[in-house]
Amino acid sequence: MTPQPFTVADVMTKKVVAVQPGAEFKEIVAAMERWQVTAVPVVEGDGRVVGVVSEADLLVKEEFHDHRIGLVEQMRRLDATAKAGSRRAEDLMTSPAVTVAPEASLPQTARRMAAHRVKRLPVVDASGTIQGIVSRSDLLKVFLRPDEDLAAEVRHDVVEHLFPLSQRRVDVHVDAGVVTLSGEVHDGALIPVAARLARAVEGVVDVRCELTAQSRH
């Protein structure tokens, strides 16, 4: 048995601040200010996500507020200049939206955020209907797991599984998310495997492996 990874569904925020495609510019700004978010999904009546409006999308209007746009710049930045003249979510939003499924793993989600340079992702089901929102801070929630919970999971899913004959001689200590494995084990070849599996437990910050192979006479 290997550690069961956390998914987006475990850490996402289910209460979502969203706007309709027809939402006006000021309405969107007010929603972001009220709920202290930097982006909002744009959803149709049935809850299907059709785009996302971010602070960056809105700031284009401020960028061109007192700036006369030349033809060359207009051609080079068609998307930005179009948004500068827009006032509804459907024209301001980035579409299609970058989304993630509830069953996606946390590393997958972190990589998706990094690849698209976004701070939060709408969580949608197979039909595209919004289920929640996941942010960078949500992905870090697993690192708030108590040390005793981490120790119990490492012992049960790693030590007992890999070293059934010598598990009583293995000590699992966790301090501030750092796991220390120490003691003697029967099969020295499994020591690197134990370190890798312990590191894969959600919430583990690092692993210090001080296990040694039991000497054979």
N, C-alpha and C positions, 0 to 999 in steps of 0.2 A: 504493500500500500504506500503510495506517495502522497505528500501534502496536497490537499485540495485547494487550488488557487482561488482567490477572491475574484469576483467579476464586477463589472460596472454596476450591476443591480445591487450589489452589497454596499456600495459607497455613494451612489448618486443621490442627488437632491430631488425628491419627487414633486415638490411644490415648484412649479415652473412659472416664471414671468414671461409671457409671450404677448405678441401683438398680432392683429389681423392685417392682411395685405393693404387695407385701406387706411390704416392708422396714419395720422398726420405727424409731421416732423416733431412738433413740440410735444405731442403726446408720447412719442418714443423717448425723447430726451427726459421727460418727466418720469416715465416708468423706470428708466435707468437710474435716475437720481434717487427716486423713492426707494428702490430695492437694492441700491448700491451694486449694480452689475455693469459690466462693460460691453455686453452684447445680449440681444434678445432674439429668440427664434420667431420667425413669422409663420403663423399657422392658418390654414383654411378652416372653415367651419367645423369639419369633422376631426380636427386636431392633427391633420397631416402637415408635416413640416415642408414648407416650400422655399425657405431661405433663412438667412440670418442677417440682422442689422447690427453692426458693431460701432463702437465709438469712431473707428477709423472711417467707416462709411459716412458718418454724420459730419466729421471734421472737414471733409472735402468742401462742404458748403462754406465753412469759415475760411478755408484756405483761399477760395476764389471770391470771397465776399467783396474785397476792394481791389481785386486784381483783374485788369483787362486781359482777356485771353486772346492770344494771337492765333492765326490759322494753323501755323506749324504745331504749336503746343496743343491746340484743339485736336488735331489729327493724331498726335502722339499719345494723348491721354484721353481718348474718347470716352472710356468708362468713367473716369473721374469727372470729366466736365459734364457728362450727362447727369451724374449724381448731384453735382453742384446745382443743377437747375431743377432738381426733383424735390418733392415735399411729402411723398407717401412711401410707406414701407415697401410696397411692391416695386417701386422704382429705385429705392435706396439699397435694398438688400443685395447680399451676395447669394447667388443661386446658380446651381443647386447647392443646398447646404451640405457642409461636411458633418456627417452624423456618425453615431456608433451604436451598436446593438447592446442590449442589456447583458447578454452572455459573453461579451468581449472581455478579455483579461485586462488587468491593469497595465502590464507592460505594453500590450498591443495599443491600448488607448493612449498611453504616454507618447509612444512613437507616432501615432496618428496626429496628436496635437503638435508635436515638434515638426513633423513633415509639413503641416499646413500653417504653422506659426499662429495657432489660436490658443486661447486660454481656457476655453470651455467648449463642450460639444453637446448638442441635443442628443438625447438617447431615444431611439425610435424602434418600434417593433417591425415585423416583416412587412407590414402594410405602409410603413412610413409614419405611423401615428406616434405622437410624442408620449413618452413614458416618464421622462425626467430630464435632468441636466447634470452633466458631470464636469467639474472644474479641476484645475491643477491641485487646489487644496483638498478636494475630495480624494484624489489619488494618494495623498499623503496620510489619510486617516488611518491606514493600516499600521503606520508607525506609532500610533497611539495605543496599540494593544499592550496590555499589562505584561510585564516580564514573566510572571508566573504562567500566563496563558501560552506564551511562546515556549517556555520550558516544557510544559505539559505536552504540547503538540510535537516538539522535537523528540521528546522521549518516546511518545506513542508511535508516531509515524516514521521516525528514522531509526532510533536506537533499538526499539523492540523488534522492528521489522528486519533490520540488517544483522543484528547481533543477538539472536534469541538465546544463545548459549552463554554469552558473557555480559548480558545487559546489566546485571547487578554490579558489575565492576566498572561501569561507565557512569561518570558524573556529568550532569547537564546543568550548567550555571548560566543565567542570563542577567546581564546588568545593562540597563539603558538600551536594550535591543541587541546588544552584542552577546552572541552565544559562545560559550567556552565548553568544548567537549574534552574530557580528560579521562584517563583510566586505560586499562588493558583490554584488548579484544582478541578473540580467537583467530579471526581472519584479517590479517593486516592488509590484504588487497582491497578490502572494502572501506578502508579509512578515507581515501579521497572521495568515494561515493557518499559517505556519511556527511562530509563537509559540504559537498555540492547540494545534497538534499536539504540539509539544515539551512543553507543560504537561500534556498528556494521557498522557505516558509514565509508567507506574507507577514511583513512587519519586522523581519529580522534585518538589522542594520549591517552586521558583519559577523563572521564566524572565526573563532580561534580554535584550531584543531590541534589538541595536544594528546591525541590518542596514540597509543603505542601497541605494537603487535606482541601478543603473549609469546614469550620464548618457549621453544619446544626442546625438550630433552630426549 
